[in-house]
Amino acid sequence: MQEESLILVVDDDARLRSLLQRFLAEAGFRVTTAEDASQARDRLRFLQPELIVLDVMMPGESGLSLTQSLKAEQPAIPIILLTAAGDPEDRIAGFEAGADDYLPKPFDPRELVLRIRAMLRRIPAPSTAPEPPIGPVQLGPLTFDPARGELRGPAGSVRLTGGEAALLTTMATRAHEVLSREEIATALGTDESSERAIDVQMTRLRRKIEQDPRDPRFLHTVRGRGYVLKPGI
């Protein structure tokens, strides 16, 4: 059952951690908490939460940095960011780091519960017949391995953010197929409010895979429809 899911709450505010732990437990979830990124990593050595609720502004390593790192290691775990900074650029930065949803402070804990439940409903049920692995995709001199989320070229590995790796994996999985922004958002487990963030990530991704991002060979915009990835040598 969804309500039995384990939620990890990471926030340096002890009062808020306690409040969320109590409220989520009353909603039927199992809850564990951490006060910073270091403690969160310790928890994740032994626990496998179904979802992470993560504060952006923490002492030491920020929530954005932790999000990017976790998405590179465990991209399937949804992350909801909490922050007092709520303007569009802050939200875009969160989605670029790989976050799945974004909730500005102050917020009603009931809204957080609803967002958690909505996010968990998007996680597909385990399949008894695993899908065949996706082979490496050739993008001119670059090779992208969807299974590893790794982009390599003649000079070695090309650094991708967690969001960029997830986006390129989605496009590679459905190469030659035009995907709308809504379809991409759904595949990434985000909502329609993140569609502008997808455009920003597409632009950043083109800078890394295209010789001329203004005249792309591989990652094309289809006017009025969305985007399509066309691999090739």
KASUL-V301206 format. One record per run of one state. SS is the DSSP state (H for helix, E for strand, - for the rest). FROM is the first residue (numbers start at 1). LEN is the number of residues. If there is no record, write none. Layout:
{{SS/FROM/LEN} {SS/FROM/LEN}}
This chain:
{{-/1/1} {H/2/3} {-/5/1} {E/6/5} {-/11/3} {H/14/13} {-/27/3} {E/30/5} {-/35/2} {H/37/10} {-/47/4} {E/51/5} {-/56/7} {H/63/11} {-/74/4} {E/78/6} {-/84/4} {H/88/10} {-/98/3} {E/101/4} {-/105/4} {H/109/13} {-/122/15} {E/137/3} {-/140/2} {E/142/4} {-/146/4} {E/150/4} {-/154/2} {E/156/3} {-/159/3} {H/162/12} {-/174/5} {E/179/1} {-/180/1} {H/181/7} {-/188/4} {H/192/18} {-/210/3} {H/213/3} {-/216/3} {E/219/4} {-/223/3} {E/226/4} {-/230/2} {E/232/1} {-/233/1}}
